[in-house]
Amino acid sequence: MNIRCFLFDGFETLDLFGPAEIFGQAAEYRLNYISAGGGSVTSAQGVRIETDPLSSGVSAGIDMALGFIADRHGRSRAAEIAAHIEYIWNSDMDRDPFAGGN
């Protein structure tokens, strides 16, 4: 399972790295660090970390919510919800047609 940690300049180092240490010990989880624009983000304590850009557009939140449903209840349930709300779900989190370079 992918865990995406959203960071912003001035984040508290322990707020990120405490949970990251726990999830990092479990092979089932892959940590990704993201920020609004991607690139370098610096904590309040001066720790700098490189991040990927957040998915673009309003639909990113809907896609992420459907991804959560798929992880917990299966892809068919997520697809059923997407169809019910007449939404075309981008279920490939590595493909963002609105981000540069994809």
Secondary structure as UniProt FT lines:
FT   STRAND          2..6
FT   TURN            9..10
FT   HELIX           13..24
FT   TURN            27..28
FT   STRAND          30..35
FT   STRAND          39..42
FT   TURN            44..45
FT   STRAND          48..53
FT   HELIX           59..73
FT   HELIX           75..84
FT   TURN            85..86
FT   TURN            93..94
FT   TURN            97..98
FT   TURN            100..101
//
